[in-house]
Amino acid sequence: MTQRKPPAGTDLDWLNEIADIKPLGAKGPATPALPKMPKPTNPDIPELPYKPKIIMGWNDAPAFPVLSNTVDLISGHAPHMEPGLFKQLAAGKLRPTAILDLHGHGEGDAWLELVDFLHACVENDHRTVMVIHGKGTGYGPARNMGVIKFQIGTWLASHPKVLAFHTALPQEGGSGALYVYLKRPQR
């Protein structure tokens, strides 16, 4: 593939990433060889075939555990979350001030919408929000969850602005929606 001059306003890093992509049916390797990384100094840490990228504070904090990811209950919280505050979230006592409805989105679009929504909510001082993910079928261990519902707990637990999430009360969406508790914005 010949490298073309990037149009004005494009990200050169992105263009470099896709420069070696070949169309379907093309001869040769589908992906370029990964760059060699120096051997780790600690033998307990496996060698990575690539250098992970830091995306605007995204992976600078480890994900917290998802406590439950079942058809009836999706729940998790950061280890330093106050237990009483988490109980209030689970009981629906912390009222959402913003709502995102992910119905009609594919998996990738839903993730992008969720990330944008959460960052905008933090910047606008929303602490408790609701995410409507829907129910669906075909995914999960018993294939009784939609793809977004199956993934949303992991997405939220790894988001740097999320402190906790819990399935909504039945009258507010039940197993098709989540309450999400966010960090305060850093100013």
C-alpha positions in Angstrom: 0.0 0.0 0.0 1.5 3.3 -0.9 1.4 6.0 1.6 -0.5 9.1 0.6 -0.2 12.6 1.9 -2.6 13.0 4.8 -5.5 15.4 4.3 -5.3 18.6 6.4 -6.3 18.2 10.0 -5.8 14.4 10.3 -3.9 12.7 13.0 -0.5 11.5 11.6 -0.2 8.8 14.2 -3.5 7.3 13.1 -2.5 7.3 9.5 0.8 5.6 10.4 -1.2 2.9 12.3 -3.3 2.1 9.2 -0.6 2.5 6.6 0.1 -1.2 6.3 -3.5 -2.4 6.2 -4.2 -4.5 3.1 -7.6 -4.9 1.5 -9.4 -8.2 1.8 -8.0 -10.7 -0.7 -4.6 -9.1 -0.9 -1.5 -11.3 -0.8 0.8 -11.1 2.2 0.4 -10.8 5.9 -2.8 -9.2 7.2 -1.0 -7.1 9.8 2.5 -5.7 10.0 5.1 -7.3 12.2 5.0 -5.9 15.8 8.1 -3.9 16.8 10.7 -5.6 19.0 10.6 -4.5 22.7 13.5 -4.7 25.1 13.5 -7.7 27.4 11.9 -7.0 30.8 14.2 -6.7 33.7 11.7 -8.5 36.0 11.3 -12.2 34.9 7.8 -12.3 36.5 6.5 -9.7 34.1 5.8 -11.1 30.6 7.2 -9.5 27.6 4.7 -7.4 25.6 4.9 -7.6 21.8 4.0 -3.9 21.7 4.1 -0.8 23.8 0.6 0.0 25.3 -0.6 3.4 24.5 -2.0 5.7 27.3 -5.2 7.3 26.0 -5.9 10.5 27.9 -5.9 9.1 31.4 -7.8 6.0 30.3 -5.5 3.2 31.4 -3.6 4.9 34.2 -5.8 3.3 36.9 -6.6 -0.4 37.1 -10.1 -1.6 36.7 -12.0 -2.5 39.8 -13.8 -5.8 40.2 -17.3 -6.4 38.8 -19.1 -7.9 41.7 -22.0 -9.3 39.6 -22.6 -9.6 35.9 -25.7 -11.7 35.5 -29.0 -11.3 33.6 -30.6 -9.9 36.8 -27.8 -7.9 38.4 -24.8 -6.0 37.2 -22.9 -4.3 40.0 -19.4 -3.2 41.0 -17.6 -0.5 42.9 -14.1 0.8 43.5 -12.4 -0.6 46.7 -12.3 2.9 48.3 -16.0 3.6 47.7 -17.9 4.2 51.0 -20.2 1.2 51.7 -23.1 3.4 52.8 -22.9 5.4 49.5 -22.9 2.2 47.5 -26.0 1.0 49.4 -27.7 4.3 48.6 -26.9 3.9 44.9 -28.2 0.3 44.8 -31.4 1.4 46.6 -32.0 4.2 44.0 -31.7 6.9 46.6 -29.0 8.8 44.7 -31.1 10.2 41.9 -29.6 10.3 38.3 -29.2 13.8 36.9 -28.4 12.6 33.3 -29.5 9.6 31.2 -27.9 7.8 28.3 -30.0 5.4 26.2 -27.9 2.9 24.2 -30.8 1.2 22.4 -30.1 0.8 18.7 -26.3 1.1 19.1 -23.8 -1.6 18.0 -21.1 -2.7 20.5 -18.4 -0.3 19.2 -20.8 2.7 18.9 -22.3 2.0 22.4 -18.8 2.0 23.9 -17.9 5.3 22.3 -21.2 6.9 23.3 -20.7 5.7 26.9 -17.2 7.1 27.1 -18.2 10.5 25.7 -21.3 10.6 28.0 -19.3 9.8 31.1 -16.6 12.3 30.4 -19.2 15.0 29.7 -21.1 14.1 32.9 -18.0 14.5 35.0 -17.1 17.8 33.4 -20.7 19.1 34.0 -20.7 18.0 37.7 -23.1 15.1 37.4 -22.4 12.5 40.1 -25.2 10.0 39.6 -26.3 9.1 36.1 -28.4 6.4 34.4 -27.3 4.2 31.5 -30.0 2.3 29.7 -28.3 -0.6 28.0 -31.3 -2.8 27.2 -31.7 -6.5 27.8 -31.2 -8.5 24.6 -30.1 -12.1 24.2 -27.3 -14.1 22.5 -24.4 -13.3 24.7 -23.1 -14.1 28.2 -22.5 -17.6 29.7 -26.1 -18.6 29.3 -26.6 -16.5 26.1 -29.4 -14.6 27.9 -27.9 -11.1 27.7 -27.4 -8.7 24.9 -23.9 -7.8 23.8 -24.0 -4.3 25.4 -25.5 -5.6 28.6 -22.8 -8.3 28.8 -20.0 -5.8 28.2 -21.2 -2.8 30.2 -20.0 -3.9 33.6 -16.4 -4.4 32.3 -16.6 -1.0 30.4 -17.7 0.9 33.5 -15.3 -0.9 35.9 -12.3 0.1 33.7 -13.4 3.7 33.2 -11.3 6.1 35.2 -14.2 8.4 36.1 -16.5 5.7 37.5 -16.7 4.8 41.2 -19.6 2.4 41.2 -22.6 1.0 39.2 -25.6 -1.0 40.1 -28.7 -2.4 38.3 -31.6 0.1 38.5 -34.8 -0.4 40.4 -37.6 -2.3 38.6 -39.7 0.8 38.1 -36.7 2.6 36.5 -35.6 0.1 34.0 -34.6 -2.8 36.2 -32.2 -5.2 34.6 -32.1 -3.1 31.4 -30.5 0.0 33.1 -27.8 0.9 35.5 -27.2 3.7 38.1 -23.6 4.9 37.7 -21.8 6.9 40.4 -19.0 9.2 39.1 -15.9 10.9 40.5 -15.8 14.6 41.1 -14.2 16.6 38.3 -10.6 17.6 38.9 -10.2 21.4 38.5 
